[in-house]
């Protein structure tokens, strides 16, 4: 049904799944760079198609798979489900029928989280016989605090920085986290200036019907006497990314927002003043919940610690790592 060759392939259909190197046919779960390939034909949701063309060229050939609408593709029926990771992110359910009329189903999660979000559709988990799941936070220590609690801390922190006549500068990835945090701030009545790279992606969010509120691009037109207007938060790129610095920011207070911030030393690792634990990936509890809800007979774990497989097995699941010799072939 499938094999692994530096990425997942649905073997009978010749369909690569989140393989970054160019393929004749490739499914793209979402538009982050570590999941994109410049394929001859890309299969993805309509929103991911917009982001994919923005990042890889407007003339890219795409077959769109709206959520919940099955597509016959070779011997498979393919259906996408919301993954809750970023705009357009999708899980892929592949159903393969045999001559006897019996069928097997495989669910590939891609990057996902189960909590509701301000800027993309909440995740759905269909049942499947085989589950291939992303497991970034596959250690018990990565049980994040309640989302509402962290959001409240963020808003309180930003308001306190503004009250001290300083500038809150949030270092966020330009696709996904940048729009999510922007929307949370504008809902709280805090206007946002975005890095041009982030703002260009935010425009695609708007075109896809996602309202981000009072947000502008950080450039000469938005500055007052060469400075950031009072009362504004600034959303820029992660420290270390090229051109992450912006002009006109006096007395900046830097903030990173990431699931890795559950580690108290995270702010030193990221070189920021504050780090808050909010992620667009499922935490440990959500990973275990996913395994339970999907009800798969076999689970394969990717993009996470090997010990997560042991945790699944201890909980009674038939789990395997996608690593070492297993990567050569899976059935």
Secondary structure, 3 states (H helix, E strand, C coil): CEEECCCEEEHHHCEEECCCCCCCEEECCCCCHHHCCCCCEEEECHHHHHHHHHHHCCCCCEEECCECCCEEECCEEEEEEECCCCCCCEEEEEEEECCCCCEEEEEECCCCCCCCCCCCCCCCCCCCCEEEEECCCCCCCCCCCCHHHHHHHHHHHHHHHHHCCCEEEEECCCCCHHHHHHHHHHHCCCCEEECHHHHHHHHHHHHCCCCCCCEEECCCCCEECCEECCCCEEEECCCCCCCCCCCCCCCEEEEEECHHHHCCCHHHHHCCCEEECCCCCCCHHHHHHHHHHHCCCEEEEECCCCHHHHHHHHCCCCEEECCHHHHCCCC
